[in-house]
Amino acid sequence: MTRIVIKNAKIVNESLISEMDVSIKNNRIEKIEKGIITNNNDTIIDAQGKHLLPGMIDDQVHFREPGMPNKGRFITESAAAVAGGITSVMDMPNTSPLTVSEQAIKDKHQLIAGNSHCNYGFYLGATNDNIEEIKAIDTSLICGIKVFMGASTGNMLVDNKETLDQIFKHAPTLIATHCEDTPIITANEAAAKQQYGEDVPINQHGKIRSREACIASTQLAMSLAKKHNSKLHVLHISTAEEVELFKQSPLEQKRITAEACVHFTWFSEQDYEQLGTLIKCNPAVKQYSDKLAIIKGINYGNLDIIATDHAPHTWDEKQNKYFTAPSGLPLVQTALASLLSLVNKGKFSLEKIVQKTAHNVADLFDVVDRGYIREGYYADLTLVNMNKSQTISNDDMLYQCGWTPYDGMDFSASIEKTWVNGELKWSDGQLIGKANGKSIKYGL
């Protein structure tokens, strides 16, 4: 394989920004130093004025495979991911069939091999009756155990208290939870129907899937984790109150961690009037004050990881009324660029974004040789231009569903190139190469 040398890049890595060269050989980072000597056989990239980041590792996506090809397929969603600077993803189990057994995990690995432009890992899903599968799972095959502690897409609600206790007691690896209290939501839905009938306005979504529902379920998950000393990761925090539940301390000092999602740093309930069900998701986009609290929680360390919860649905499905329009947004192609635009607005530092989208994800999930720009690590890299603005358009999206909630919005930064395992996959608006991403490996 021809050596690639990226010259004069502003490398953002491990809390520092430094102008260095990076050489890539045989899938991995060979050297990081100033003035790497090149030869005629090298492919040279002049990155003067641009920033080189470790590729984003997205710890929460729904790529809809197997079973929902009208919504998404790994080949399409992973293409959108590398276009967005995401080099690895961790896919959720609410597929068809559900990924709730070791055999289903093995089948999914076989299905996706050769069909993903980015690297990939899979969660084992918990149900009310698969505790023995959870206990016996080969942890090298999965990134974690996903527990839906609130009803969402896929009918995987775990609402048996004894089962929940057993999962937290016996899970052999990290537990990732979707925390919403279903009885509270059900009562809120009944109240909304009594007031509005079947035509409930979308701006009621944050009141139906309420802050109280989120807080109660998150507190339950944390109490179970503390009881059993479980490794708990609470996904997609959506309220200011939940942010305050988590410690402002370094990741390595925590057994209980939390995730922020990109859309909660961009949208608030003020956007329902314009975007309607396009931003309907579970948990719900809530108040502007919650958005500010989430941004603060990312900066101060309450929230440890930034992900997408990429969950595509067709355009036609999203045009339905409140109760029949599905929840979920396609996000991987715009996620990192939206965060970089917030950097330009002074909301975050570049170093913080890299920490939360790459370093911390690799550390929390014990990912082998990814998430950092280090000699010997896989060359999962993205080159970004912090000064190249763009207007987001549905027409440019690579998703199967073909739309984005950011359509017509302006970003002040752009993703220029993405390398996955040392191979250039996205360059100046073009998808390049084969879908040959690798299965993520865990543990030392």
N, C-alpha and C positions, 0 to 999 in steps of 0.2 A: 504494500500500500504506500502511495506517495505521501511523504511527510507534508503536513500543513503547518505553516508558521504564521501566526497572527501577530503583526508588528504594531507597536506603539499604542496598545490598548490601555485604557484606564480600567484596571482590574478591580472589581468590587468583591472583596472576599475577607471573611473573618475580621470584620469591623474596620477594615482599612480600604482606602482607594489609592492605588499606586500604578504608575505607568510602567508597564513591562511588556515583554514579548512572551508568547506562549507557543510551544511547538507540540504538535499532535502526531503520534505514530502508533499504529496497530491498536486503534480504538481508544488509546489512553493519552493522558497528558504526559509528554516526555520531559519538557523543561519549562521552567518559569524564571526568566531572568532578563536583564536588559541586554540588548544588542546580540541576540542569538544570530550566529553566523549561518547564512543560508547558502544553498548551492542551486545549480540549474534545474535539479529534479524536484525541488520543493515547490509547493503551491503557496504563494505568499498573499496574505490579506493585509492591506494597510488599514488599520483601525484608528488612525489618528483622529482625536476628538470624540471618539465613541467609547462606550463603556462595555466591558465584557463581564457578564454575570454567570454564575453557575445556573444551569437550567432550572426552572421552577419544578419542584416535585409536588404535584397536586394530590393531596391525601384524601380527596373525596370527589369522585366523578361517578356518573351513571351513563355509561356508554351504550346501554340498552341491548347488549348482546350477551347471551342469546335471546331471541324471541320477539324483539320489537323493531324490525328493520325499517319500518315506516318512520320511527322516531330517531333512530341512530344506529350506526354500526361502528365497530372498532376502526375499520379502515377510514371512515369519513371523520369521525370525532378525533382520532389520533392525528389525522392530517391537520385539522383545525388547531389541535393542541400545539404541534410544532410550529405552526404559523404564528402562534401566540407566545412562543418562547418556553413552552412547557415540554420537558424532556422525559418525564416519568409521571405515571398516574396510578392511583389505587382505586380500583373499580368496586362498586357496591353490589350486594347480592340480590337485590330485588329485580331479578331478571325472570325470564320464562323459558325453562323451569327455574325455580329459585335455587340459588347457590348455597345450599344448607347442609351439604354432606361432603366428606372428603372426595368421594367419587365425582361429585358435581364440580368440585374445585379442579380435579385432575382433567375432567372433560373440558372445562373452560380454558385451562392452560393449553390443551391440545387444539382447541378451536381458534384461539387468538394467535398462536405461534404463526408467524409469517403474514399476519393481517393487522399489524400495528406499526405505525410510523414512530411511535415513542415507546419507551420502556413501560412495563406494566406489572401491577401486583393486584391481588384479589383479596377481598374480605370473605370470611365465612359468615353466613347469616345465622343469627339465633332465632329460634322459634319456641313456642310453648312446649315442644316435645322432642327437641333434638339435643338435650343436654349430654347424652352419651357420645354423640358425634363431636361435640365441643371438647369434651374431656380427652378424646382419643386422637384429635386432629394432629397431623404432622405439621408442626408450626413452620417448617421451612417452606411450605406451600402457600402460606397466607401472610398478609400484613397485619391482620387483627381479626377480632370478632365484632361484627356489627349487631347492635341491639337497637331495634326500633321500640323505644319506650313511649311512643305516641304513634297513632295510626297515621300513615302517610301512603305514598304510592307503593303498591305491591303486596298489600295484605300480609305483612310480617309483624304485626303488633305482638309484642310480648307483654301480656298484662297479668299473667299469673305471678303473684307475689312470691310464692315458694320457688317457682322456676327462676325468677330474677335473682333471688338470693343464691340459688345453686350456681347460676352462671357466674356471678361475682365471686363466689367461693372457689370455683373449680377452673375458670378460664385459664388456659396455659400461656396466654399471651395478652397483649393489649386489648382492652374492650373500648370500642368506639360507640357512643350513644347518640341517638336522635332523641332529644328530651322535650316532649310535650305531653301534658296530662290529658288523655282522651276523655274522661268523664267531664272535665271542665269544658273542653271544646264542644262536646255533645250538648251540654246545657246551654252554652252560648249560641250554638246553631239553632236550637229550639226557640230561644228568645228572639233571635234575628228573624226567623220565619214567622213568628207571631207578630212582629212589628212590620215586616216588609212583604210577607208571603214568599213565593219562590224566587222573586226577582230582587234578591239582596244586592245592594250596591257593593262594588269591589272595595270601596274604602272602608268597609266593615271587616275586612279580612283580618286586620291586626287586632280587632276587638274580639272576633270569634276565636281565632287561634291566638289567644291573649297572652299578655305578659305573665299573668298569674299561672297559666297553664305551663309556660316555659319554666318559670321559677320553681314551681312545685316539683316538676319532674327532674330538673337539674339537681335540686336539693336531695331528692330521693337517690339519684345515681351516686352523688357524692357521699351520702351516708352509707350506702352499701359498699362503696369502694373503701371507705375508712374502716368499716367493720371487718372487711376481709383483706385489707391491705392490697387491693387490686390495683393494677395499672389502668387508670381510666382516662380516656380522652373524650371530652364533651364537644360535639360538633356544632357548627353554625350558631354560635351565641348571638342572640338578637335583641337583648334588653340590657339597659344600664345596670339593673339590679343583679343580673347574672354576672356581668363583668366583675362586680365587686365581690363575688363569692370566691374568686380565684386569687391566689397569692401573687404579689409582685416580686417574683424571685426567679433566678436562672432556671432554665429547663432541667438541668441535671439535678437540681434539688427537689424536684417534684415527682410525686406519684400520680397526681391528678392534674391534667392539663386541659387546655381549651383552645378551640379553633374559632377564628373569625373568617367570614366569607366576603369575597370582593364586593358583591352587590350590596351588602350592608354598610360598606364604606362609601357607597356612591348614591344609593337611592334612599328615600324616606317616604312616609305616607303622603307627603306632598306631591309625589309623582304618580299616585294612583289616578288622578284626574286625567292626565295625559296618556299614560301607558296602560291603564286598566289591568286586565288579566295577564298581560305580557310580563308583569312583575309579580304575579301571584306565585308564591312559593311557601314551603313549609320548612321551618317556622316562617312567619310572615315578616315582611318589611314593616317596620314600626315607625316610631316617632323620630323626628329630626334630632331630638336630644339623645335617643338611643344610638343613632349614627355617630354622633360626636363622642359618646361614651365608648363605643367600640374602637374608634380611631385612637382615643386616649389609652384604652386598654392594650392595644397593640404596641403603642409607644412605651408604656410603663411596665409591660411584662405580665399583666393579668392574662392576656391572650397570647398564646405561644406560637401559633401557626396561622398562616393565611392560605385559604384554599378557595375552590370555586363552588362546589356542589353542582357542577354542570349536570343539568337534567333536562334534555331536550324533549319537546313535544311538537307536533305538527302545528303549522299556522292555523289550519282550520279548527283543530281542537281548542286552541287558545281563544278563538272568537266566540266560544260558548258563553252562556251566562254563568254567574258566580258558582253555583253548586256543581255544574258539569264541566267547567273549564279546569283542566288538570293543573297541578302545581309543579313548577319547575322552570328554570331558565337555562338556555344555552350560553355558556360563559367562557370556555377555555381559550377561544381565539382572541378575546379582548381583555382577559383578566390582568395579565402582567402590564400591558400598555395602560390600562386604567389606573393601576397602582403607580406607575411611573409618572403619569399625568398628575396624580395627587402629590407625588414628590415635588414636581415643579410648582405646585400650589403651596408648598411648605407644610403639608400635612404629615409627611414622613421623610426620613432620610433614605438614601439609596442603600446604605449599610443595613438599616432596619428591615427594608423590604427583602434583601437577600437573606438576612437571618431568618425571617419568618416564612419565606417561601422555599428555602433550600436547606440551609444549615440545620434548623430545628427539626425539619421533617425527617431528614436523614438520621439525626440523632435519636429522635423519639421512636422511630420505627426500626432502628438498628440496621439501616440500609448499608450494604457493603459498597464502599468505594464510589459513592455518589454524593452530591449535595455540596461539594466544596471544589474550589480550583486548587488542586494539589497535585504535585508530581506523583504519577502512578495511579491516580484516580481515572475513571472513565471520563472521556472528554464530552461531557454533557454541558454544553455552553450556549449562551445566547448573547449576541452582539446587539446592543440597543443604541438608538440615537435619541438623546434627550431633547434635541432641538428640532426634530422633524415632526411637524404636526400632520394630522390626518383627520379626515372626516369618515366616521364609521358608516358603512352601508351594508344593507342586507345582501346586495349583489356580490360583495366580496367575501361573504362567509362560506366556509367549506363544510359546515354542518349539513347533515342529512336533511334537517328541517328547514334550512335556508333562511333563517331570520335571526335577528339579535335585538334585545331590548335597547341597545345603544344606537340603533339606526338613526342617522342624522346628527349624532353628537360629535363634538370635536375633542380629540385627544391631542395633547401637546408633545407626545413622545411616540416612538415607533420601534417595532421589532424588525431588525434588518436581516439577521442570519441566526439560524439555530443548528447546532451540531448535536447529534445523538450518537453516542459511542464512537465519536471521532468522525462521523460521516455528516457532511453538510446535507441537511434535510429541508431547509427553508432559506431562500436567498432572494432578497429584493422583490418580494411579492410572488415568488414561484416555489411550488412544491417540487422537491428533487429526490430522486432515488427510490429505492424499494421500501416496502413496509417490513422492515427487519429489526424492529425493536426487540429488546431482550427482556426476559423475565427478571424482575428485581430479586436480588438475593438478600437475605437477612442474617444477622449474627456475625460474630467474628470468627 
